[in-house]
Protein backbone atom coordinates (compact mmCIF):
# COMPACT_ATOMS: atom_id res chain seq x y z
CA UNK A 1 0.00 0.00 0.00
CA UNK A 2 2.87 2.33 0.76
CA UNK A 3 4.45 1.63 -2.61
CA UNK A 4 1.15 2.23 -4.25
CA UNK A 5 0.81 5.56 -2.51
CA UNK A 6 4.27 6.62 -3.59
CA UNK A 7 3.52 5.58 -7.12
CA UNK A 8 0.34 7.66 -7.18
CA UNK A 9 2.18 10.65 -5.88
CA UNK A 10 4.75 10.21 -8.59
CA UNK A 11 2.03 10.12 -11.22
CA UNK A 12 0.51 13.26 -9.77
CA UNK A 13 3.82 15.08 -10.19
CA UNK A 14 3.75 14.31 -13.87
CA UNK A 15 6.37 11.51 -14.03
CA UNK A 16 5.50 8.16 -15.48
CA UNK A 17 7.69 5.13 -14.82
CA UNK A 18 8.83 2.97 -17.65
CA UNK A 19 7.35 -0.57 -17.54
CA UNK A 20 10.82 -2.05 -17.63
CA UNK A 21 11.90 -0.12 -14.54
CA UNK A 22 9.68 -2.06 -12.06
CA UNK A 23 10.23 -5.67 -11.16
CA UNK A 24 6.76 -7.20 -11.20
CA UNK A 25 7.92 -10.32 -9.34
CA UNK A 26 9.38 -8.46 -6.40
CA UNK A 27 6.34 -6.97 -4.63
CA UNK A 28 7.77 -7.11 -1.11
CA UNK A 29 11.03 -5.28 -1.67
CA UNK A 30 10.84 -1.74 -0.34
CA UNK A 31 14.55 -0.96 -0.08
CA UNK A 32 15.11 -0.42 -3.80
CA UNK A 33 14.12 2.86 -5.33
CA UNK A 34 12.28 2.64 -8.65
CA UNK A 35 14.15 4.02 -11.63
CA UNK A 36 12.14 6.16 -14.01
CA UNK A 37 12.96 6.72 -17.66
CA UNK A 38 11.73 9.84 -19.43
CA UNK A 39 13.39 9.13 -22.77
CA UNK A 40 11.60 5.90 -23.65
CA UNK A 41 8.71 5.50 -26.05
CA UNK A 42 6.32 5.63 -23.10
CA UNK A 43 7.61 8.98 -21.93
CA UNK A 44 5.34 11.97 -22.16
CA UNK A 45 5.71 15.03 -24.31
CA UNK A 46 5.88 18.42 -22.74
CA UNK A 47 4.46 21.79 -23.66
CA UNK A 48 6.07 25.07 -22.63
CA UNK A 49 3.75 27.93 -21.80
CA UNK A 50 5.56 30.82 -20.18
CA UNK A 51 9.26 30.12 -20.67
CA UNK A 52 11.15 30.64 -23.93
CA UNK A 53 14.11 28.64 -22.71
CA UNK A 54 14.37 24.88 -22.64
CA UNK A 55 13.30 23.26 -19.41
CA UNK A 56 16.14 20.77 -19.80
CA UNK A 57 18.63 23.59 -19.26
CA UNK A 58 17.54 23.93 -15.58
CA UNK A 59 19.72 22.26 -12.94
CA UNK A 60 18.62 18.77 -11.95
CA UNK A 61 18.45 17.57 -8.37
CA UNK A 62 20.06 14.18 -8.06
CA UNK A 63 17.92 13.40 -5.01
CA UNK A 64 14.71 13.88 -6.89
CA UNK A 65 12.77 10.77 -7.82
CA UNK A 66 12.03 12.27 -11.22
CA UNK A 67 14.69 13.49 -13.67
CA UNK A 68 12.37 16.17 -15.05
CA UNK A 69 12.12 19.72 -13.67
CA UNK A 70 9.03 20.90 -11.85
CA UNK A 71 6.00 20.71 -14.13
CA UNK A 72 4.14 23.50 -12.41
CA UNK A 73 3.63 25.37 -15.67
CA UNK A 74 2.60 22.32 -17.70
CA UNK A 75 -0.92 21.66 -18.89
CA UNK A 76 -1.88 18.39 -17.23
CA UNK A 77 -4.61 16.16 -18.61
CA UNK A 78 -6.93 13.90 -16.61
CA UNK A 79 -4.60 10.96 -17.03
CA UNK A 80 -1.78 12.87 -15.41
CA UNK A 81 0.13 13.51 -18.65
CA UNK A 82 0.74 16.99 -20.07
CA UNK A 83 -1.80 17.92 -22.71
CA UNK A 84 -0.74 18.84 -26.24
CA UNK A 85 -3.33 20.28 -28.62
CA UNK A 86 -3.62 19.19 -32.24
CA UNK A 87 -2.36 22.48 -33.74
CA UNK A 88 0.69 22.33 -31.48
CA UNK A 89 1.29 18.71 -32.46
CA UNK A 90 1.11 19.52 -36.16
CA UNK A 91 3.42 22.48 -35.70
CA UNK A 92 5.92 20.41 -33.75
CA UNK A 93 5.85 17.67 -36.40
CA UNK A 94 6.43 20.24 -39.15
CA UNK A 95 9.44 21.66 -37.31
CA UNK A 96 10.89 18.17 -36.79
CA UNK A 97 10.39 17.24 -40.46
CA UNK A 98 11.98 20.51 -41.56
CA UNK A 99 14.97 19.94 -39.31
CA UNK A 100 15.38 16.43 -40.69
CA UNK A 101 15.22 17.68 -44.28
CA UNK A 102 17.77 20.39 -43.53
CA UNK A 103 20.07 17.87 -41.90
CA UNK A 104 19.79 15.49 -44.85
CA UNK A 105 20.51 18.35 -47.26
CA UNK A 106 23.58 19.39 -45.25
CA UNK A 107 24.82 15.81 -45.15
CA UNK A 108 24.39 15.47 -48.91
CA UNK A 109 26.26 18.72 -49.60
CA UNK A 110 29.02 17.63 -47.25
CA UNK A 111 29.41 14.32 -49.06
CA UNK A 112 29.54 16.09 -52.43
CA UNK A 113 32.16 18.49 -51.09
CA UNK A 114 34.23 15.59 -49.80
CA UNK A 115 34.01 13.89 -53.19
CA UNK A 116 35.11 16.99 -55.10
CA UNK A 117 37.92 17.67 -52.65
CA UNK A 118 39.12 14.08 -52.95
CA UNK A 119 39.11 14.29 -56.75
CA UNK A 120 41.06 17.54 -56.56
CA UNK A 121 43.74 16.00 -54.34
CA UNK A 122 43.89 12.80 -56.39
CA UNK A 123 44.09 14.66 -59.69
CA UNK A 124 41.07 12.70 -60.97
CA UNK A 125 43.04 9.46 -60.53
CA UNK A 126 40.78 7.31 -58.38
CA UNK A 127 43.43 4.58 -58.06
CA UNK A 128 45.50 6.78 -55.76
CA UNK A 129 48.71 5.84 -57.55
CA UNK A 130 49.74 9.45 -58.11
CA UNK A 131 49.32 9.33 -61.89
CA UNK A 132 46.58 11.93 -62.00
CA UNK A 133 46.69 15.31 -63.68
CA UNK A 134 48.00 18.40 -61.94
CA UNK A 135 45.82 20.72 -59.84
CA UNK A 136 45.53 23.33 -62.59
CA UNK A 137 44.09 20.85 -65.08
CA UNK A 138 41.76 19.42 -62.42
CA UNK A 139 40.27 22.85 -61.65
CA UNK A 140 39.98 23.64 -65.36
CA UNK A 141 38.09 20.40 -65.95
CA UNK A 142 35.88 21.06 -62.93
CA UNK A 143 34.77 24.46 -64.27
CA UNK A 144 34.17 23.01 -67.72
CA UNK A 145 32.13 20.10 -66.34
CA UNK A 146 30.13 22.44 -64.10
CA UNK A 147 29.23 24.57 -67.10
CA UNK A 148 28.09 21.47 -68.99
CA UNK A 149 25.99 20.37 -66.01
CA UNK A 150 24.26 23.72 -65.53
CA UNK A 151 23.92 24.97 -69.10
CA UNK A 152 24.12 21.74 -71.09
CA UNK A 153 20.34 21.35 -71.30
CA UNK A 154 19.59 25.08 -71.52
CA UNK A 155 19.15 25.55 -75.27
CA UNK A 156 16.72 28.46 -75.32
CA UNK A 157 16.16 32.02 -74.16
CA UNK A 158 14.75 31.37 -70.70
CA UNK A 159 15.82 31.94 -67.09
CA UNK A 160 17.81 29.23 -65.40
CA UNK A 161 15.98 27.00 -62.98
CA UNK A 162 16.51 28.17 -59.38
CA UNK A 163 18.33 24.98 -58.42
CA UNK A 164 20.63 25.24 -61.44
CA UNK A 165 21.37 28.89 -60.73
CA UNK A 166 22.12 28.13 -57.08
CA UNK A 167 24.37 25.24 -58.11
CA UNK A 168 26.32 27.45 -60.53
CA UNK A 169 26.85 30.21 -57.94
CA UNK A 170 27.75 27.87 -55.09
CA UNK A 171 30.19 25.72 -57.05
CA UNK A 172 31.84 28.65 -58.85
CA UNK A 173 32.35 30.49 -55.54
CA UNK A 174 34.10 27.40 -54.25
CA UNK A 175 36.29 26.93 -57.34
CA UNK A 176 37.18 30.62 -57.60
CA UNK A 177 38.08 30.89 -53.92
CA UNK A 178 41.51 29.46 -54.68
CA UNK A 179 42.38 32.75 -56.39
CA UNK A 180 42.10 34.54 -53.03
CA UNK A 181 45.33 32.85 -52.00
CA UNK A 182 47.31 33.42 -55.21
CA UNK A 183 49.32 36.49 -54.27
CA UNK A 184 52.63 38.13 -55.04
CA UNK A 185 54.96 39.85 -52.58
CA UNK A 186 56.06 43.42 -53.12
CA UNK A 187 58.08 45.85 -51.05
CA UNK A 188 56.42 49.00 -49.88
CA UNK A 189 57.34 51.91 -47.64
CA UNK A 190 55.86 52.24 -44.19
CA UNK A 191 56.27 55.11 -41.73
CA UNK A 192 56.85 54.26 -38.09
CA UNK A 193 55.62 56.31 -35.16
CA UNK A 194 59.01 57.88 -34.61
CA UNK A 195 59.02 59.19 -38.18
CA UNK A 196 61.39 56.62 -39.64
CA UNK A 197 60.57 55.04 -43.00
CA UNK A 198 61.18 51.33 -43.46
CA UNK A 199 60.68 48.87 -46.31
CA UNK A 200 58.32 46.00 -45.58
CA UNK A 201 57.07 43.06 -47.64
CA UNK A 202 53.34 43.03 -48.37
CA UNK A 203 51.16 40.61 -50.30
CA UNK A 204 48.66 41.56 -52.98
CA UNK A 205 46.64 39.60 -55.55
CA UNK A 206 48.57 38.55 -58.60
CA UNK A 207 48.23 41.13 -61.36
CA UNK A 208 46.42 38.96 -63.93
CA UNK A 209 43.92 37.72 -61.34
CA UNK A 210 43.38 41.18 -59.86
CA UNK A 211 42.52 42.58 -63.30
CA UNK A 212 40.65 39.74 -65.01
CA UNK A 213 38.74 37.87 -62.29
CA UNK A 214 36.46 40.77 -61.22
CA UNK A 215 35.79 41.50 -64.90
CA UNK A 216 34.77 37.88 -65.54
CA UNK A 217 32.50 37.84 -62.50
CA UNK A 218 30.81 40.99 -63.79
CA UNK A 219 30.32 39.40 -67.21
CA UNK A 220 28.87 36.33 -65.50
CA UNK A 221 26.33 38.46 -63.64
CA UNK A 222 25.38 40.32 -66.81
CA UNK A 223 24.74 37.08 -68.69
CA UNK A 224 22.53 35.80 -65.88
CA UNK A 225 20.57 39.06 -65.96
CA UNK A 226 20.08 38.69 -69.71
CA UNK A 227 18.63 35.22 -69.31
CA UNK A 228 16.45 36.36 -66.40
CA UNK A 229 14.95 39.09 -68.60
CA UNK A 230 13.22 36.46 -70.78
CA UNK A 231 10.58 35.35 -68.27
CA UNK A 232 7.32 36.42 -69.91
CA UNK A 233 7.97 36.38 -73.64
CA UNK A 234 5.78 36.57 -76.72
CA UNK A 235 7.71 33.74 -78.38
CA UNK A 236 7.89 30.10 -77.34
CA UNK A 237 9.71 26.95 -78.37
CA UNK A 238 8.57 23.74 -80.04
CA UNK A 239 10.67 20.63 -79.84
CA UNK A 240 11.62 18.93 -83.08
CA UNK A 241 8.78 16.71 -84.24
CA UNK A 242 6.29 18.25 -81.82
CA UNK A 243 2.82 18.78 -83.27
CA UNK A 244 1.26 20.55 -80.32
CA UNK A 245 -1.22 23.37 -80.80
CA UNK A 246 1.45 25.93 -80.01
CA UNK A 247 3.88 24.63 -82.59
CA UNK A 248 1.43 24.20 -85.44
CA UNK A 249 0.65 27.88 -85.51
CA UNK A 250 4.02 28.48 -87.11
CA UNK A 251 4.70 25.04 -88.48
CA UNK A 252 5.57 26.31 -91.94
CA UNK A 253 8.42 28.35 -90.50
CA UNK A 254 9.85 25.48 -88.53
CA UNK A 255 10.96 24.04 -91.84
CA UNK A 256 12.95 27.20 -92.56
CA UNK A 257 14.79 26.99 -89.25
CA UNK A 258 15.51 23.29 -89.66
CA UNK A 259 17.01 23.88 -93.09
CA UNK A 260 19.04 26.79 -91.72
CA UNK A 261 20.39 24.75 -88.83
CA UNK A 262 20.15 21.18 -90.06
CA UNK A 263 23.61 20.40 -88.64
CA UNK A 264 22.19 21.21 -85.16
CA UNK A 265 18.91 19.34 -85.39
CA UNK A 266 18.64 18.91 -81.62
CA UNK A 267 18.00 22.61 -80.98
CA UNK A 268 14.40 23.57 -80.16
CA UNK A 269 12.62 25.66 -82.78
CA UNK A 270 11.48 29.18 -81.77
CA UNK A 271 7.89 30.10 -82.64
CA UNK A 272 6.20 33.52 -82.74
CA UNK A 273 2.56 34.68 -83.02
CA UNK A 274 1.02 34.72 -86.54
CA UNK A 275 1.51 38.49 -86.89
CA UNK A 276 5.05 38.46 -85.54
CA UNK A 277 6.46 40.01 -82.40
CA UNK A 278 5.51 43.41 -81.10
CA UNK A 279 7.90 46.30 -81.57
CA UNK A 280 8.64 46.40 -77.85
CA UNK A 281 9.60 42.72 -77.77
CA UNK A 282 11.68 43.09 -80.94
CA UNK A 283 13.54 46.05 -79.47
CA UNK A 284 14.19 44.10 -76.26
CA UNK A 285 15.64 41.19 -78.21
CA UNK A 286 17.97 43.43 -80.21
CA UNK A 287 19.19 45.18 -77.08
CA UNK A 288 19.96 41.90 -75.31
CA UNK A 289 21.65 40.57 -78.46
CA UNK A 290 23.97 43.58 -78.58
CA UNK A 291 24.76 43.21 -74.87
CA UNK A 292 25.53 39.51 -75.21
CA UNK A 293 27.67 40.25 -78.27
CA UNK A 294 29.78 42.72 -76.28
CA UNK A 295 30.12 40.22 -73.45
CA UNK A 296 31.25 37.60 -75.97
CA UNK A 297 33.95 39.91 -77.32
CA UNK A 298 35.18 40.79 -73.83
CA UNK A 299 35.34 37.15 -72.70
CA UNK A 300 37.08 36.14 -75.93
CA UNK A 301 39.66 38.91 -75.48
CA UNK A 302 40.42 37.79 -71.92
CA UNK A 303 40.66 34.16 -73.00
CA UNK A 304 43.02 35.01 -75.86
CA UNK A 305 45.22 37.05 -73.53
CA UNK A 306 45.47 34.26 -70.96
CA UNK A 307 46.25 31.65 -73.63
CA UNK A 308 48.93 33.90 -75.12
CA UNK A 309 50.58 34.21 -71.69
CA UNK A 310 50.71 30.44 -71.17
CA UNK A 311 53.98 28.76 -71.93
CA UNK A 312 54.19 26.77 -75.14
CA UNK A 313 54.72 23.11 -74.18
CA UNK A 314 57.92 21.48 -75.32
CA UNK A 315 55.90 18.61 -76.77
CA UNK A 316 54.22 21.00 -79.22
CA UNK A 317 57.51 22.56 -80.31
CA UNK A 318 59.04 19.11 -80.78
CA UNK A 319 56.22 18.07 -83.14
CA UNK A 320 56.29 21.15 -85.37
CA UNK A 321 56.63 20.46 -89.11
CA UNK A 322 60.04 21.00 -90.61
CA UNK A 323 58.64 23.02 -93.50
CA UNK A 324 55.95 25.67 -93.24
CA UNK A 325 55.41 25.51 -96.99
CA UNK A 326 54.59 21.79 -96.90
CA UNK A 327 52.23 22.36 -93.97
CA UNK A 328 50.19 25.10 -95.66
CA UNK A 329 50.30 23.98 -99.29
CA UNK A 330 51.64 25.65 -102.43
CA UNK A 331 48.66 27.95 -103.07
CA UNK A 332 48.61 29.61 -99.64
CA UNK A 333 52.41 29.73 -99.47
CA UNK A 334 52.77 31.44 -102.83
CA UNK A 335 50.10 34.01 -101.99
CA UNK A 336 51.72 34.78 -98.62
CA UNK A 337 55.25 35.04 -100.00
CA UNK A 338 54.93 36.53 -103.47
CA UNK A 339 52.15 39.07 -102.85
CA UNK A 340 53.57 42.51 -102.22
CA UNK A 341 50.51 43.72 -100.29
CA UNK A 342 49.17 40.82 -98.26
CA UNK A 343 45.39 40.75 -97.63
CA UNK A 344 44.17 38.02 -95.23
CA UNK A 345 40.52 38.74 -96.08
CA UNK A 346 41.10 38.23 -99.80
CA UNK A 347 42.97 35.00 -99.15
CA UNK A 348 40.14 33.65 -96.99
CA UNK A 349 37.63 34.55 -99.71
CA UNK A 350 39.67 32.64 -102.26
CA UNK A 351 39.86 29.55 -100.05
CA UNK A 352 36.04 29.23 -99.85
CA UNK A 353 35.93 27.53 -96.47
CA UNK A 354 32.73 25.46 -96.34
CA UNK A 355 32.56 24.23 -92.73
CA UNK A 356 33.81 24.87 -89.24
CA UNK A 357 35.93 21.73 -89.45
CA UNK A 358 37.81 23.09 -92.47
CA UNK A 359 38.33 26.43 -90.71
CA UNK A 360 39.76 24.71 -87.63
CA UNK A 361 42.05 22.54 -89.74
CA UNK A 362 43.34 25.63 -91.57
CA UNK A 363 43.91 27.41 -88.24
CA UNK A 364 46.00 24.49 -86.97
CA UNK A 365 48.16 24.52 -90.12
CA UNK A 366 48.63 28.29 -90.10
CA UNK A 367 49.57 28.33 -86.42
CA UNK A 368 52.03 25.46 -86.80
CA UNK A 369 53.65 27.16 -89.82
CA UNK A 370 53.91 30.45 -87.93
CA UNK A 371 55.91 28.88 -85.10
CA UNK A 372 58.01 26.89 -87.58
CA UNK A 373 59.06 30.10 -89.35
CA UNK A 374 59.68 31.85 -86.05
CA UNK A 375 61.93 29.04 -84.91
CA UNK A 376 63.87 29.19 -88.16
CA UNK A 377 64.21 32.96 -87.84
CA UNK A 378 65.89 32.47 -84.46
CA UNK A 379 67.91 29.40 -85.51
CA UNK A 380 71.15 31.32 -85.54
CA UNK A 381 70.87 32.03 -81.81
CA UNK A 382 72.02 29.40 -79.34
CA UNK A 383 69.38 30.17 -76.72
CA UNK A 384 66.69 27.51 -76.68
CA UNK A 385 64.21 28.82 -74.14
CA UNK A 386 61.03 29.94 -75.85
CA UNK A 387 60.80 33.02 -73.62
CA UNK A 388 64.25 34.02 -74.85
CA UNK A 389 63.21 33.28 -78.41
CA UNK A 390 60.28 35.69 -78.11
CA UNK A 391 62.64 38.38 -76.84
CA UNK A 392 65.06 37.74 -79.66
CA UNK A 393 62.31 38.06 -82.26
CA UNK A 394 62.39 41.82 -81.78
CA UNK A 395 66.10 41.81 -82.66
CA UNK A 396 65.66 39.75 -85.82
CA UNK A 397 66.09 41.41 -89.18
CA UNK A 398 62.65 42.53 -90.36
CA UNK A 399 63.50 41.76 -93.95
CA UNK A 400 64.18 38.12 -93.16
CA UNK A 401 62.01 35.74 -95.19
CA UNK A 402 61.00 33.58 -92.24
CA UNK A 403 60.09 36.59 -90.13
CA UNK A 404 57.92 37.99 -92.94
CA UNK A 405 56.09 34.70 -93.39
CA UNK A 406 55.57 34.32 -89.63
CA UNK A 407 54.07 37.81 -89.36
CA UNK A 408 51.70 37.17 -92.26
CA UNK A 409 50.70 33.80 -90.84
CA UNK A 410 49.87 35.49 -87.53
CA UNK A 411 47.75 38.06 -89.36
CA UNK A 412 45.94 35.31 -91.29
CA UNK A 413 45.23 33.40 -88.09
CA UNK A 414 43.81 36.54 -86.44
CA UNK A 415 41.44 37.25 -89.34
CA UNK A 416 40.41 33.60 -89.47
CA UNK A 417 39.37 33.64 -85.80
CA UNK A 418 37.53 36.92 -86.31
CA UNK A 419 35.57 35.53 -89.24
CA UNK A 420 34.69 32.33 -87.38
CA UNK A 421 34.15 33.36 -83.73
CA UNK A 422 32.61 29.99 -82.89
CA UNK A 423 35.84 28.25 -83.88
CA UNK A 424 36.92 25.58 -81.45
CA UNK A 425 40.30 25.60 -79.77
CA UNK A 426 43.31 24.96 -81.93
CA UNK A 427 45.78 22.18 -81.26
CA UNK A 428 48.16 24.61 -79.58
CA UNK A 429 45.46 25.99 -77.28
CA UNK A 430 44.42 22.48 -76.29
CA UNK A 431 48.03 21.50 -75.66
CA UNK A 432 48.57 24.60 -73.51
CA UNK A 433 45.52 23.85 -71.37
CA UNK A 434 46.47 20.20 -70.89
CA UNK A 435 50.08 20.96 -69.99
CA UNK A 436 49.48 24.12 -67.96
CA UNK A 437 50.49 23.98 -64.30
CA UNK A 438 49.59 27.54 -63.27
CA UNK A 439 46.39 27.34 -61.20
CA UNK A 440 45.56 31.02 -61.61
CA UNK A 441 45.82 30.87 -65.39
CA UNK A 442 43.77 27.67 -65.42
CA UNK A 443 40.92 29.34 -63.51
CA UNK A 444 40.93 32.47 -65.70
CA UNK A 445 41.15 30.53 -68.95
CA UNK A 446 38.38 28.06 -68.19
CA UNK A 447 36.10 30.72 -66.67
CA UNK A 448 36.49 33.03 -69.67
CA UNK A 449 36.04 30.13 -72.07
CA UNK A 450 32.71 28.98 -70.63
CA UNK A 451 31.42 32.57 -70.46
CA UNK A 452 32.47 33.07 -74.06
CA UNK A 453 30.49 29.99 -75.06
CA UNK A 454 27.40 31.06 -73.10
CA UNK A 455 27.49 34.56 -74.59
CA UNK A 456 27.85 33.19 -78.11
CA UNK A 457 24.92 30.80 -77.59
CA UNK A 458 22.79 33.65 -76.25
CA UNK A 459 23.46 35.72 -79.35
CA UNK A 460 22.62 32.73 -81.57
CA UNK A 461 19.34 32.09 -79.71
CA UNK A 462 18.28 35.72 -80.12
CA UNK A 463 19.19 35.62 -83.82
CA UNK A 464 17.02 32.53 -84.28
CA UNK A 465 13.99 34.24 -82.74
CA UNK A 466 14.51 37.37 -84.85
CA UNK A 467 14.93 35.23 -87.96
CA UNK A 468 11.58 33.52 -87.37
CA UNK A 469 9.97 36.88 -86.68
CA UNK A 470 11.23 38.27 -89.99
CA UNK A 471 10.05 35.18 -91.84
CA UNK A 472 6.54 35.47 -90.37
CA UNK A 473 6.22 39.16 -91.13
CA UNK A 474 7.55 38.75 -94.69
CA UNK A 475 5.04 36.02 -95.45
CA UNK A 476 2.16 38.14 -94.14
CA UNK A 477 3.06 40.96 -96.54
CORRAQUI-V201973 format. One record per helix or strand. SS is the DSSP state (@ for helix, = for strand). FROM is the first residue (numbers start at 1). LEN is the number of residues. Records with the same first field share a line. If there is no record, write none. Layout:
BEGIN
SS=FROM-LEN / FROM-LEN
END
This chain:
BEGIN
@=2-11 / 19-3 / 55-3 / 86-37 / 135-17 / 162-20 / 207-22 / 245-4 / 251-10 / 262-3 / 279-31 / 314-5 / 324-5 / 330-9 / 344-8 / 356-22 / 386-8 / 401-19 / 427-9 / 439-38
==76-1 / 82-1 / 183-9 / 197-9 / 236-3 / 269-3
END
